[in-house]
Amino acid sequence: RCIGGRDVNDGELVEFVLAFTGEVNALQRRYAPLLAAERERGLSELSAQRAAEYYAADRRAVEIAAALAAGEIPEGVELETTVSAGPAGTVREEAFSLPAGGDLMLEVRLEISEAGEISVLCWRTVYSGGWDVDDTITLWDGD
């Protein structure tokens, strides 16, 4: 066996491996906080990005709601409209979705009276990404 260009016996090899392993462990202990901090920084940046994307969608939804209350049809928004007669007159229900960052959508459903008064029926984020069922694992079915 050869280390660094010279022949070694089993005892020297074991000493080398133990010393090398000890150095690796020392490096891991020394740099683990830095690696953790880097992961935390990345997670914080992603969280800030997602929050900014959500609040941008939220602001856009407020603009759309105001336009709908004023009787305007905002551009670039796919609306689902339902009109019904209520005790106080005709009521419109308007529903739309906006991208809210990553695989999230902001779903909004509003009820708008003839007078332009808005009632929020739904204002929520939903996961819009796909997923595949993992059927590679055999699960115990009780038998």
C-alpha positions, 0 to 999 in steps of 0.5 A: 500500500502506498500513501504519498509515494511511500509504502506503508504497513497496516498500522500506518494505514490505520493511523492515516485513515483515522487522522484523515477522518479526524481532520474531515470531522474537524472541518465539518464541525468548523464549517457546519455553521457556515453551511447552515447559514448559507442554507438559511440565507437561501431559504430566507431569500426564497421566502421573501421572493414568495411573499413579494409575489403573493403581495403583488397578486394581492394588490392586483386582485384589489385593483380588479375588485375595484374595477369590477365594483365600478362596472369595468371589465379589467383587461387580461383577467379571465372572469367567471360571472354569475348573475342572480336576483336577490332581495336588494336587486341584482347581484353579480358573483365574479370569480378569478385566479391570479398567479401568486408565486411558485405553484400558488394561485390566488383565488378570489370570488366576489359578490357585487351589488347593483350599488357596487358594494363588494362582499368577499366570498373567497380570497385564498391561495391554493396549490396549483402544481402537479404531483404524481402518486408514488406507487413504487412502495408496497404498503401493508394493507392489513392482511 
